[in-house]
Amino acid sequence: MIFAGIDEAGYGPLLGPLCVGCAVFALPAGTAADADPPCLWRALGAAVCRAPNDRRRRIAVEDSKKLKGAKDAAAHPLRHLERGVGAFASAVPGAPAEWTDAASLLAALGAGASAPPATGHADAPAPTDPWHASVLPLPVGNDAGSLRIAGAMLRATLAKAGIEAAELRVRAIDPREFNAQAARVANKATINFMAAAAHVDRVRRLAASRGAHAWIALDRQGGRTEYRAPLQSSFPDARIRILEESDAVQRYRLEFPAADGLPAHAATLSFEMGGEERHLPVALASMAAKFARELHMRRLNAYFARHVADLKPTAGYVQDGRRWLADVGGTANELGIAESALVRSI
């Protein structure tokens, strides 16, 4: 089984990207394709936990909202997100053991590129706005030595459990691409769903190429309780069976014909309220999406701080985002930066 989780960060802000994360694990041979996936918190318990302050110094994997610290706290607010995302990103085959700058980590996550408008699995060209080139050294909230130790601990635990951290990716939809998509669709929930569907497409192709079944958990998309119609629109060639549609869970089996060099294959999609509490891959996807968005916002703030004296940084949410826009508006015009490069239209 290929077991994946998908979740987003930055759905509501006025500024900065909408980030949709996806964490993918290859489970050991013998895992039943038609069964619910195992609890990875338990399987990887020697290295991971839910609690942010674990006495054994294990890596906290939990909903990103529970792991980001307060701005005025003594410890760095991103320390847990950085530790978890960095460790799992370094566990992906072929990845370096550590990350020294934001650009390299974002590139490894696929988060330096905007999500394409359709469900295709190819990445779109990277955005060219100047703040994307801002240099942001890593780590920001930990010392490099402790992150190397955490990464080594995780890789050893994964190897012992026979579990592969196959991919950790984030689709970062910057405001330019967000606004382009908004001109074609009804609402931002559709944009979020399209990005999640692009992850689903990538995961089911990866599973099919390995002769495995894809089991994909997603947090509920904008409060929906029925997904067959949008899934059929995203995957017109798939036969879709409803496995469950209840208040808490909406589960579907997508059956794909042989195509594009892949054999006929199936994927199970499970939309669950509180999915980050039930499945480690969803929680990790939430963390990756949140950390990627934080890095993007830090680079945006750093760029404009070089041009606007005493500029207070913003997280991009509506009220403070409007204050920030008022502070940088004249300078942005002088620099030739259109409002559509900064502000989401919906």
N, C-alpha and C positions, 0 to 999 in steps of 0.2 A: 504493500500500500504506500502511495504517496499521500501524506497528510499535510494539508496546508491550512493556514488561517489568513483572513483578510480583514483589515480594519482601517479607519481613516483618522486623520487629525487635521484640524483647520477648516472644518466645514462652515463655521459661522463667521469668521473674521472678514473685515473689509479689505485688508491688505495682505499681501503675501500669498504663497501657494496653498492650494488644497493638496494634501499629501495622502495617498492611499497605499498602505503597506501590505506586504504579503510575505509570510514566513513559510518555508517549505521543508518538510522532513521526509526522508526515505526510511521507512520502518523495516525491521528485520524480515527476512524471508520467513514465511509461515504465518504472517499476520493475515487474518481472514479478511478478504476483500468486502464481504457483505456484512461485516460486524462494525460496530462503532469503534473508532480508534482508541488506543489506550491513553491513559493519563500520562502525559510527558513530564509533569511535575514529579510524579512518582518514579517514572523510569529514569529520570535524570537527577534524582534527589540528592545525589552526592555533590552536585555542582550548582543546582538551582533551587530556589524557594520562592515563596510569595512575599515574605516579609522584607521590607527595605533595610532593616537593621538586624541582620542575622548574626548570631554569636559565632557561627562557623564560617562567616565571611563568604557564604555562598552568593550566587548572582541572583538578584531579585528580578523576577519576571512577573509582571502584573499589569493591569490596565495603566496606561501612561498617566492618566489623571491622578492616580494614587502614588506615582513615583516621582513626579516633578515636585520639587520643593518650592517653598515660598521665596519670593525675591529677597525678603529681609531676614531670612534664616542665616544662621552662622555658616552652615555648610552650603556648598554650591548647589543651586536648584537643579542642575542637570546631571549631578554625579551618578545617580542610579540609572538614568536613561543612557548615558554615555557608556557606563560599565557594561550594561546588558547588551546594547546594540553593538558596541565594539567587539565584545567577546563572541557573539554569534556570527557577526560579519567575518571575523577572522577564522571561524570554524568552517566556513564554506570552502569546498575544495578549490585550491589554487589561489586563495586569498593570502595577503601578507599577515604576519602575526600581530602587527600593530598599525595604527593609523596616525600620521603626523600632521595632517592638515585636512580641513573640511572638504576640499575639492576632491581628494582621492577617495575619501569615504563615500561622499555623495555619488561619485562616479561608479564606485563598486556597487552601490545600492540601486543604480539606475535612476537616481533622484536628481541628476544634473540635467535631465531632459524632461520636457513636458509630455504628458500622456497624449497619445494620438486620439483623434476624435472618434474612431471606430474601435472594434474589439480586436483588431489585428495585434499580433504579438511583437511587431517591430517597434523599436523606440523611435520617437520623433527627434529631430535635431535639437541640440541644446540651445536654450535661450541665449541671446547675445547682449542683453542689458548689462551695463558696466559693473553693477554690483555683484554679478555672478563670478567676476574675476577677482573679487576682493579676497585677500589672503587671510585665512583664519586658522592659526595653528591649533592642533590638537595634542594632548587632551585639554579640555576647558575646565573640568571639574574634578579631575583625579590626577595622581602622579602616574607617569608612564610605567614605572616598575610594577605597581599594583595591578594595572590593566593587563600587563603581560602575564602575570601570575593567574589572574582570573581567566584569561583566554586559554592558557595551558591546562588549567583545571577542567574547563568545559570540554576541550578537545579530547582529553583523556577519558572523561565520563561518557561522551558520545561514542568513542571507540569501544569502550568496554560494553556498552549497551547494544552495540551493533546498529546504532542509529546515525544516519548521515544528515547533517544540516545542509540540505541540497541547495537552497537559495534563500537569500534575504533581500527583498527588493522593495523599492518605493517609487510610485509614480507621482512626481511633483508637478502639479498643473499650475504653472505660474499665471498671473493675472491676464497676460496677453492671450494665452491659449484658452484660459477659462472664459474670457469674454468672447473669443471666437466661437467656442462651443455653445455659449449661452445664446448667441444669435441664431443657433440652429435648433435648440431644444426648448422645452417648456419651462424647466426649472433646474435649480442646482442639484436636486436629488437625482435627476437624470444624468448629470455630469458625473456625480459620484458613482452611480450604478455602472456607467460605461467604463469608468476606470477599474472598478471591481471586476467587471466582465472581461476586461483585457487581461487581468491577472488570472482569472479562471481559464481563459484560453491558453495562456502560457503553461499553466500547471497541468491541464489535461493533456497537452501535447507532450510535455516532459514525461508524464506517467505513461502515455501510450508508447513513447520511444523506448521505455524500459520494460514494457510488458506488464505494467502495474496498474492497479485501479487508483483513481484519484478521489480522495475524500476531502472536501473543502468546506471549512466552517467560516461563516461570515456573520458579522454582527448585523442586526436588523438595519435595513436601508430606509431611513427616513420614516420609520413607523409603519411601513408596509406589512401586510399580513398575507399577501398572495403575490407570487412571483412568476407563475407560469408564463403569462403573456410577455413580460419584458425579457425573460430568458429565451422564449421562442424567437422574439425579435432579434436578440443578440446572436443566437445560434440557430439560424433557420434550417440547417441540415440535421439538427439533432432531434431524436424522438425523446419527448419529455414525459416522464411518468411522475405523478404525485405520490410520494411516499407518506407524507404527513402534512397537514395544514391545521395547526392548533394555534391558540393564543400565544404560546411560548416558542414554538418551533414550526418552521416551514421547510420541508425536506423534499428533494427532487432527485430523480435519477435521469441523467442525460446520456443517451446512447448515440454514439457517433458512427457513421459508416466509414469504411476504409477510404482514405483520401490523403493527398499531399504526402504520400510515402509512408503514412501511418496505418497500422491495422485498425479494424473496427475496435472500438473501445468505449468505456463508460466512465462517468464521473458522478459522484454523489455530492450534491450541494445542500448544505444545511444552514439556513438563516435562523439565528437564535438570539433571543433577547438576552443580553448579558453574556454574549459569546466569549468575551475576554475573561470572564470568571470560570467558564467551563473548559476552555481549550487553551493550552499554552501557546500554540501558534497564533491564535487571534490576539492574545495579550502581547506577544512579541511583535506582531505586525503593528499594533497600536503604538508600541514603544518606538519602533523604527520610523513610523510615519511622524510621530511627534518630535523625535530628535532631528530628523531631516528638516522639518519645518523650522525648528528652533535655529538650526545652522543657517538656513536660508535667511531668516529674519535678522540674525546677527550680522550677516554679510551686508544686507540691505541697510541696516542701521549704521554700520561702519562706513559704508560708502558715503552716505549723506552727512555723517558727522565730520567728514573731511571737508565738506563744503558749507556747512551751517554751524556757526559757533554755538557752543553750549546746547546742542540739540539733545533732548532727552529721548532715549530709545523707546520704541513701541513694540508691543507684541502683536499689533495689527487688529485688535478687536475694535468694534465700531466707534465707541465714544472716544477712546484714546487715539484711534486711527485718524479720526477727524482733526483732533488737536495736532497730531504729527503732520498731517497734510497741510494744515494752515502754516505750520512752522517751515516746511520745506517747499511750499508751492511756488514762490517766486524763484527760488534757486533751481527747481526742477525745470521751470520754463526756460531759464537762462541756459541750462544744460541741454535743452532740446528733448527732454523726457516727457512723453505724452502721459496724461492722466491714466489712460487705458493700460499703461505698463505697470501701474501701481495699484489701481483700484478695481475691484471686481464689480461688474455691472449688476449682478443679482446676489 
